[in-house]
Amino acid sequence: MIERFRFGTPIETCAVVEQLPVTEGMLPFFEISSKNGITEFVYKLADKDIVYGLGEQVRGINKRGWCYVSSNSDNPHHQEDTRSLYGSHNFMIVSGRELFGVFFDYAGKVTFDVGYTNRDILCIMPEDLNLDVYVITGESEKDIVKQFRKLIGRSYIAPKWAFGYGQSRWGYKDAKDIRQVAEEYRKRNIPLDSIYMDIDYMERYKDFTIDEEAFPEFEDFCAEMKAQGIHLVPIIDAGVKIEEGYDVYEEGVKNDYFCKDAKGKDFVGAVWPGRVHFPDFLKSETRNWFGQKYKFLLDKGIDGFWNDMNEPAIFYTEERLASVMERISELSKENLDVNSYFEFTGLVAGIGNNVGDYETFFHDMEGKKVPHSKVHNLYGYNMTKAAGEAFEMLSPDKRILMFSRSSYIGAHRYGGIWQGDNKSWWSHLLMNLQMMPSLNMAGFLYTGADVGGFGSDVTEDLMLRWLQLAVFTPLMRNHSCRGTREQELYRFDNCDDCKKMIEIRYGLVPYLYSEYMKAVLSDEMMFRPLSFDFPTDADARGVEDQLLLGNELMIAPVYTPNATGRYVYLPEEMMCVRMRSLDDYETNTLAAGHHFVKAELNELVFFIRNGKAIPVGKTAMNTKKLDAATLMLLGFEGAEYDLYEDDGYTKKYDRSARVREIRR
């Protein structure tokens, strides 16, 4: 059961698709109080209560013990003490003495103190009291998630080719670089479905342009890559370069499509191209205009995009830059002692993504002037919505790949997300795993992290271990930052081991795609904590580094360096699969309980649940060449599997899809 409680006059977020009546009376479970002008929603946690959810956040599956802040942030250096990441997903489930879910539908900043100040207190603090709160009760965690997912609408469905392996790097500066990447993968027979184009493909970092010197005859180049089974996926950024003669800029100014400053002029910030205006995506006319701009690239053969820098990231504003430079000039004449030195470094560090700048520009929401700070978390969501709505008009029958960096619940209907600019750290490999179920709870099923890490220098063992997790995530993209170690798989001495992991991925695509589509169409989770399926198992409730995948698998990747295995908890008898390639694997059945499971660096180890089996196919150079007729079942004797199939490219997934029963 879902109840909706309204406080004040909320800003419409469009997160939900079912408009429930407002429930009169007291909000259940929570006590509401005010402290220092801040309203607090307080719940007393029992000793063994677990708190799940909050989507894209740091720390574990159980969110207890830390303070999280919903305020979309461009933070590539996030670590254990970070409080905000790129998305805000204000849905959580409290499980223990009582069982309920709660969604705070609020466009501004919300603080979730989940037993941080006081271990036994969950305290939720929005910046003001204008919001809708949805309380969900049900028979189980899975039941609550299913109700919530129905409330917020069906998740985005990606094309099947987007389940293939993708290679990306900030630094592919021209067509020659991309051709070389494709050639090196093809030369080694490593499967590849997509190559991503970062900001270098643009003409001086201007959206919806192509650098014709670096990428001449771009339409022919797209066709050339597609003939090799490779989809090019360009980046689109939020900021529009201020430049006379640039059509996107001039149209935006002429038609009043940009955010305004306090004086009513187009707000000026700065990102990659320098001075930019930011489209007012909360204005429907702006969304319609900006979304139609994707046609420029669609017409050239592009069928996938990633939206970036849409928190929005702001390198500086002119006013802040001027004031900082003035103060630095003053400090340069002084003897910098401990206080003035840290003031100096703080001034420089505080120029970019300064939350104070959110008060200096405004949106037009149905004729009402709203400061960005009040709707900050909706910005990236509405950029993705602009694209998604446009694709429905421009390409109504074809699936277009779309995923974003910034998001709010509701964006899941228009695209997926990747988990932001991570690092080549073992801790971020574990974080990748732990985010999967909480993102699924919030409706984001097409997701994954930058394999190997975006920033820092990856090691060969970290890349292999990350591949062994990413084999199972819907989005499998190897992406890295300019200036870091190049991490295309062919650059490693153990390239053959990496290749085998990619081949295994393609052998598992029939299962992964099937489970993804089943989860989308039934409003369920593809990735779940063990406790969701084994709620009375005390050991399962404490597991933070294993996940159930679909109805048949459990994954328990290695996430520490120099390991030859790891401890695993099995809540039931399971089959352990140790796979070195699609043709070289062994299985053995393990009893329920705790085990140390060996996993050499070149071995993918996973578990098939009791009485279950999964379809495994042969590899192929891309998803289009996968042969569904060659599937075998891997798992327990006598098990069956219902395979979901559709054409993978059109939107006929409700009408032409079929379930094919496979028997072992």
Summary of the structure (lengths in Angstrom):
residues: 664
radius of gyration: 24.6
end to end distance: 39.8
largest distance: 81.2
contacts: 2320
relative contact order: 0.11
helix: 29%
strand: 28%
